[in-house]
Amino acid sequence: MRYERHGLKPILRFLNCVLLLGAACAEGAGTSWRVTVPVLLPGPKGAFDEVSVKDPSVVFFQGKWHVFYTARGRDQYATGYVSAPTWEALAEAPRHELTQIRGRSERYACAPQVFFFAPQGLWYLVYQTRDANYQPVYSTTKTIGRPESWTAPKLLLEKNERPKWIDFWVICDETTAYLFYTRSHRDVYVRTTRLDAFPGGWSEGRPVFGGIHEAVHIYKVQDRPEYHMIYELNHQGVRSFGLARAGELAGPWEKVTDDYATGQQLVWGDGCDRWTEMVSHGEMIRTGYDQRLEYDAEKPSMLIQGLFKNAMDVPYPSLPWKLGVIRRQAASDEGAYECQR
């Protein structure tokens, strides 16, 4: 029996959209994202982040936003940290270069992910260096607000093949830790280890998803037995995000849409100066801060990096990325609104 003959296909499509995050339907139903003013701009001339601030990872803990990011200075990359009680206050808050966060072969240490690993009572910062053609490392601390307290890098996993690995991401369920990463700017791979063996004991990698560019981040949906993967796409240099979902971290992963968050979906409030035409390397605003990485899928917000298309006529290291928050707009909220922070 074909559903079209009974007029059921539109109904089933609607129900499928509801199940798959409503507006973010695989048929391209689309959604809108309200944009705040930038919350973090590149630093002043001579600063370690004078060129760009990008690749953010963020948690809200003890009344403050704690933001870790890739910083680009005049001639090198580094990892930066800034904290403040509000988004507005981040711009004027002291910035810290985490000088102990670095690779062996060069200063480069980028694309951080931060989370609290409750079984050990430690904060983890997972990031990449260019050692062994990009390799995952980590540092720990008991006090997230003390930038000098992070340990020197330790190897999370030794790279054992030639294809490029980037953008390492850890998330845990009740028994297992999962390490996701992008392989060859195309496929998503995962490795696993028992919680009591973390951060060691990783299995061999296996592919779980494909057709992406980089910046794959996975979250647990709050109050629902479901996981969401946001992944970055690159269309001739213009970045955007797609969405996939799974009932378990091990998969199987099912694509929801390649148009989850795009430049065309950005909505600007009255009085807002536009600052980006794309949605790139973002971190969902979590509802907690531990290794489960839960977020509100019904009212999601993302801290993203962005810029204008006409700013891309420079070498990649010189791209002037800045950071801002986007919030998914409900249909009932359509219409004019004031510039948000």
C-alpha positions in Angstrom: 0.0 0.0 0.0 1.3 3.5 -0.9 0.6 6.2 1.7 0.1 8.8 -1.0 -3.1 7.1 -2.3 -4.7 7.6 1.1 -3.5 11.1 1.8 -1.4 9.9 4.7 2.0 11.0 3.5 1.6 14.7 4.6 0.4 13.5 8.0 3.3 11.1 8.5 5.7 13.8 7.4 4.3 16.2 10.0 4.5 13.6 12.7 8.1 12.8 11.7 9.0 16.5 11.9 7.5 16.7 15.4 9.6 13.7 16.5 12.7 15.1 14.9 12.9 18.4 16.6 9.8 19.9 15.0 11.1 22.6 12.7 14.4 20.9 12.0 12.8 18.3 9.7 14.7 16.3 7.2 12.4 17.7 4.4 14.0 21.1 5.1 11.1 22.7 7.0 13.7 25.0 8.5 13.7 27.2 11.5 15.0 30.6 12.6 17.7 31.6 15.1 17.8 34.9 16.9 21.2 36.4 17.1 22.7 38.3 20.0 25.4 41.0 19.7 28.9 39.4 19.8 29.8 38.3 23.3 33.6 38.0 22.5 35.6 39.9 19.9 39.3 39.4 19.0 41.6 41.1 21.5 43.6 44.3 21.1 46.7 44.5 19.0 49.5 42.4 20.5 47.2 40.2 22.5 47.4 36.4 22.2 43.9 36.5 20.5 44.2 39.7 18.5 43.2 38.0 15.2 40.3 35.7 16.1 38.4 34.0 18.9 36.8 30.7 17.7 35.9 27.0 18.5 34.2 27.8 21.9 33.3 25.4 24.6 31.3 26.7 27.5 29.7 25.7 30.8 27.7 27.6 33.4 29.1 26.8 36.9 28.7 28.5 40.2 27.1 31.6 38.8 29.5 32.2 35.9 29.9 31.4 32.2 33.3 29.6 31.7 34.4 29.9 28.0 37.4 28.1 26.5 38.3 29.0 23.0 40.9 28.8 20.2 42.8 32.0 20.1 44.7 33.3 17.1 47.5 35.8 17.6 49.6 37.4 15.0 51.6 34.3 14.2 50.4 31.4 16.4 47.4 29.6 17.9 46.7 29.2 21.6 43.9 28.3 24.0 42.1 31.1 25.8 39.8 31.3 28.8 37.4 33.9 30.0 34.6 33.9 32.6 31.9 36.2 33.7 28.4 36.1 35.3 26.6 37.3 32.2 27.2 37.2 28.4 27.4 41.0 28.4 30.2 40.9 30.9 32.4 38.5 29.0 33.7 41.3 26.6 35.3 43.2 29.5 36.4 40.3 31.6 40.1 39.4 31.9 41.3 36.9 29.3 43.8 34.3 30.0 46.1 32.4 27.7 46.5 28.9 29.0 50.2 28.7 28.4 50.5 25.2 29.7 48.1 24.0 27.1 50.3 23.3 24.1 51.6 20.7 21.8 55.1 19.2 21.9 56.2 20.2 18.4 54.7 23.7 18.3 52.5 26.1 20.4 49.3 25.0 18.6 46.6 23.6 21.0 43.1 24.2 19.8 39.4 23.2 19.6 38.9 22.7 23.3 36.0 20.8 25.0 35.4 21.3 28.7 33.3 19.1 31.1 33.3 17.9 34.7 33.9 14.2 35.0 31.9 13.4 38.2 33.3 9.9 38.8 36.8 11.5 39.5 35.7 14.9 40.7 37.9 16.5 38.0 37.4 19.1 35.2 38.7 17.9 31.9 39.8 19.9 28.9 40.1 17.8 25.8 41.8 19.4 22.8 44.0 18.8 19.7 47.6 19.4 19.0 49.5 19.0 15.7 51.6 16.3 17.1 51.4 13.2 14.9 49.3 15.2 12.3 46.7 16.2 14.9 46.3 14.1 18.1 43.9 14.2 21.1 45.3 15.3 24.4 43.8 16.4 27.7 44.4 18.5 30.9 42.6 18.4 34.2 41.9 20.6 37.2 39.9 20.6 40.4 39.1 24.3 40.0 37.7 25.5 36.7 38.0 29.2 37.6 41.8 29.0 38.1 43.4 29.1 34.7 46.9 28.4 36.1 45.7 25.2 37.7 45.3 23.1 34.5 47.8 20.3 34.2 50.3 19.9 31.4 48.9 18.0 28.4 48.6 14.2 28.6 48.0 12.0 25.6 44.4 10.8 25.4 44.9 8.4 22.6 47.9 7.7 20.4 47.2 8.3 16.7 47.7 5.1 14.8 46.9 5.8 11.2 47.7 8.4 8.5 44.2 10.0 7.9 43.7 13.3 9.6 41.8 13.3 12.9 40.3 16.6 14.3 37.7 18.0 16.8 37.7 15.5 19.6 34.6 15.2 21.7 33.9 13.1 24.8 30.4 12.3 26.1 29.4 9.6 28.6 26.3 7.5 29.5 25.9 5.5 32.7 28.6 3.0 32.0 30.7 4.1 29.0 32.8 7.1 27.7 32.6 7.8 24.0 35.2 9.7 22.0 33.9 11.1 18.8 36.1 12.8 16.1 36.2 13.7 12.5 38.3 11.6 10.2 39.6 13.1 6.8 37.0 15.9 6.9 34.4 13.4 5.9 33.5 10.7 8.4 32.6 10.6 12.1 34.4 8.0 14.1 33.9 6.8 17.7 35.9 4.9 20.3 34.7 3.7 23.7 36.1 2.9 27.1 34.6 2.0 30.5 33.9 4.8 32.8 36.2 3.3 35.4 39.0 3.1 32.8 38.6 6.7 31.5 40.7 8.5 30.2 42.5 5.3 29.0 41.5 2.0 27.6 40.0 3.1 24.3 38.7 0.7 21.7 39.5 0.7 18.0 37.7 3.4 16.1 34.7 2.7 13.9 32.6 5.0 11.5 29.2 6.0 12.7 28.2 8.9 10.3 29.5 10.6 7.2 29.2 13.5 4.8 30.4 16.2 7.2 33.2 18.6 7.3 34.2 18.9 11.0 33.2 20.2 14.5 31.0 17.2 15.5 29.5 17.7 18.9 27.1 15.2 20.6 24.6 15.9 23.4 22.1 14.1 25.5 18.5 15.4 25.1 17.2 16.5 28.5 14.4 14.3 29.8 14.4 12.1 26.8 16.2 8.9 25.9 17.8 10.5 22.8 21.1 11.9 21.6 21.7 14.7 19.1 24.8 15.2 16.9 25.4 18.6 15.4 27.9 18.6 12.6 29.5 21.4 10.5 29.2 21.6 6.8 31.3 23.6 4.4 29.8 24.9 1.2 32.6 26.7 -0.7 33.8 28.2 2.6 30.4 29.1 4.0 29.8 27.1 7.2 26.5 25.8 8.6 25.3 23.0 10.9 23.3 19.8 10.3 21.6 17.6 12.9 21.5 13.8 13.4 20.0 11.8 16.2 20.3 8.3 17.9 18.6 6.4 20.7 22.0 5.4 22.0 25.5 6.9 21.8 26.7 3.8 20.0 24.1 4.5 17.2 22.8 3.9 14.7 22.8 7.6 13.8 20.1 9.0 11.6 20.3 12.3 9.7 17.5 14.8 10.6 18.6 17.7 8.4 21.6 19.3 6.8 19.9 22.7 7.5 19.7 22.8 11.2 21.4 26.2 11.6 22.4 28.2 8.6 23.2 31.8 7.8 19.9 32.1 5.9 18.0 31.3 9.1 19.6 34.0 11.3 17.2 36.7 12.5 18.4 40.1 13.8 16.7 42.2 16.3 16.0 45.9 15.9 19.1 47.9 16.4 21.4 44.9 16.1 24.6 45.3 14.0 25.0 42.2 11.8 28.3 40.5 12.5 28.0 37.1 10.7 26.6 35.4 7.6 27.3 31.9 8.7 27.0 29.5 11.6 30.3 27.8 12.4 31.9 25.7 15.2 29.4 26.1 17.9 28.7 24.7 21.4 25.2 24.0 22.6 24.4 25.7 25.9 24.1 22.8 28.2 21.6 22.4 31.1 24.4 21.0 33.3 28.2 20.8 33.2 29.1 17.1 33.7 30.1 14.3 31.4 26.5 13.6 30.3 26.4 16.8 28.2 22.6 17.4 28.5 20.8 20.2 26.7 17.3 21.5 26.1 16.4 20.4 22.6 13.1 22.3 22.7 14.7 25.7 23.3 18.3 25.3 22.2 20.9 28.0 22.2 24.4 27.9 20.7 27.6 29.8 21.3 29.0 30.0 17.7 31.8 31.6 15.8 30.9 33.7 12.8 32.1 36.2 10.2 31.0 37.8 6.9 31.6 36.1 3.6 33.6 39.1 2.3 36.0 38.7 5.2 37.2 35.3 3.8 39.6 36.8 1.2 42.6 36.2 3.5 44.5 33.1 4.5 42.6 30.8 6.9 44.7 31.6 10.0 43.9 35.3 9.5 40.1 34.9 9.4 38.6 37.4 12.0 36.2 35.0 13.8 34.2 36.4 16.7 31.8 34.7 19.1 28.0 35.2 19.7 24.9 33.4 20.9 22.1 32.2 18.7 18.7 31.1 20.1 16.2 29.0 18.2 13.0 31.1 17.6 9.7 29.5 18.2 6.9 30.2 15.6 5.0 32.1 18.3 7.9 34.5 18.7 8.0 35.6 15.1 8.0 39.4 14.5 10.2 42.3 15.5 12.2 42.2 18.7 14.9 44.3 20.4 18.5 43.5 19.9 19.5 40.7 22.4 22.5 40.1 24.5 
